[in-house]
Amino acid sequence: MEQVQAAAELGSWEMPGELRMLEETVRRFMRQEVAPLEDRLEHDAYALPPADLARLQAKARELGLWCVQSPEAYGGAGLNLLGQCIVAEESAKCRMGAYIPACGAFGFDPPSIIFGGTPEQIRKYAVPAIERGEKAFFAISEPGGGSDPARAIQTRAERVGDHYVLNGTKIWITAASESRWGVAFARTGPGRDGVTAFIINMDRPGVSTKVIPVIRAYAPYELHFNDYKVPLEDVLGEVGKGFALVDRLLVHGRVPYAAGTLGIAQAALEIAIDWARQRSTFGALLADRQAVQWMIADSEIELRAARLLVYQAAWKADRGQDIKVDASIAKVCATETAGRVVDRCIQILGGMGVACEMPLERWYRELRIKRIGEGPSEVQRMVVARHLLGNRSK
């Protein structure tokens, strides 16, 4: 009976009025404030001029759109997961796409794991980062990593007196060279319960970065530790319990990540629709050709379905439900749908689809990464399959 009631509630679900207002506020901000500035940038630019960024960030603070994932108590907007998804989708509708939402206008949330630290750690690291709009990194992945990062971690941390000494390498770390601090995971014992989270201060000796050129202009980094010393006060959480802090973060983070890809795809579809209405070939508009109509229709159908999966996962999380499987489903569906939609839109535009004066080819490159980041599609399918098959007969 409870399941029937839950299904009935979900079937009649509508976005709350305050979240519709949030959606419209972000959409208007993107069109009126961000779009005119980014139109003056180079095709692959990934930063606004400092003066323009500062002006946008000041307006975002006034609108309550600053660091939307961070708690209000520490200077953020404190949005729930559904609110974060709405902001992620709308703020991805810019040339820089989902990897720098709103071109950085809404600030940069520190890794939410920091809010599981001590009051002193939050005061020292999280609060200044939010106040100043500074980036902080999150480092789990390693060169030999696989689908279970906890078991793949080889970076070691050894206790020596009043500090730990870290040695090892992290890889694919966003913003590592642009951050004053970040969080890295290192092995302090065997197995999943032998991984500890450490706050890394980039001003200390023994840590260095190296850029990793990738398919897009905004590149990640290798992060190298060579006898890097971490004082005991910078151990985050309990020793050996790093993944107890991060499990919920990893699951919930996939949902707004997925929403951002839908924003890119929706923007691409709007470009393709406008093009089809105006472009004539062999005496007829593209909009009158069935092949184009079906590409547009299929894209709209798939986007609506993916959006409902993303929003449902966020909605359930905000109700306190476990969304491990829902987040994996949403992440696979949204990222793969977005890739197909942008591919179709490029096809509709033909040569202009891959021209640098349009954002489509840049979005296409961005979306290819999204099927890997935050856990690749294969890992998400594994999560779903294990859930469905875990109780099968032997």
Order of alpha helices (4+ residues) and beta strands (2+ residues): alpha-alpha-alpha-alpha-alpha-alpha-beta-alpha-beta-beta-beta-beta-beta-beta-beta-alpha-beta-beta-alpha-alpha-alpha-alpha
